[in-house]
Amino acid sequence: MAVALEGGADDRAVGHLELRGGFDLDVHAGVPSERLAVNQAAQGRISTLRWQNTRWALARVPNQAFADQAGVPLRRVTEMFFAGCLLDWDAAAAGWREWADRVAGGGRTVEIRGPGVDLRFSIDGRTWVVADGRTNLPDGELMTAPVTDTVDGWISFENPAVLGGRRMHDLRLRWEKGTLVEATSTTHEDYLRSVLATDDGATMIGEFGIGTNPHIDLVCDDILIDEKINGSVHIALGRAYPECGGTNRSAIHWDIVKDLRGGGEVLLDGRPVVDGRGLIL
């Protein structure tokens, strides 16, 4: 459900409030991959217009379909949802901003290392943005934008990457000096290739994010939830957020979560700053 609201001091006079429930991910099973990719690109353009021209907020509201998708009772995801939404945002955000301020002074090169990943890129000149409950609920992440032509290495994902209702299992991506040279999955690889062919920016990493919500602990195959998991990181293929200093443009913005809770770490200029327990404060 989406509701448009008018008014406010912001230059963007129209507000957009959206409550999203879960849905059966197999609902588009019969749609050809190339058609679904075209639809996803159109949805991405709508999303771009939303964040460019409105004051917006999204909330993922748990329902039975969402619980079935997560493989747990509705009560379990509902309790996680409210715990994640009713965080002490002022206290949590203060700690996240302190971390961002500390690393912003000298952080130049990010490395993600561990089981299933050996990836590095520059964030020189980029900005860390703290997501603290102002646009998404539940919220909780830190994000920045890689310098796209410095991305080098590979990453694989232990949980399915989900986009447009399709689950791509065992996704593996590899870049050489900013160019995507390998992209494979064991399911829906035809859809994967159609999405990556959307435009020139679709194969680039537009966002690097770190999940920070201590109450979000279930992988639900839903990016609005999964990217907030404390002890996880995520990359987004496609469009970068200008507030991070990113320059990559694309009709898509596809977040994919890497769970570090089973091992792995993020290093900034060779110093560990994130592991499976979350931020190293």
Secondary structure, DSSP 8 states (H G I E B T S, - for coil): -EEEEE--SSSS-EEEEEEEE---TTTTTTS-HHHHHHHHHHHHHHHHHHHHHEEEEEEEE--HHHHHHHTS-HHHHHHHHHHHHSS-HHHHHHHHHHHHHHHHTT--EEEEEETTEEEEEE-TT---EEE-SSSEES--EEEE---GGG-EEEEE-SS-EEETTEEETT-EEEEETTEEEEEE-SS-HHHHHHHHTSSGGGGSEEEEEEE-BTT-----S-HHHHTTBTTEEEEEEE---GGGT-----S-EEEEEEE-TTS-EEEETTEEEEETTEE--
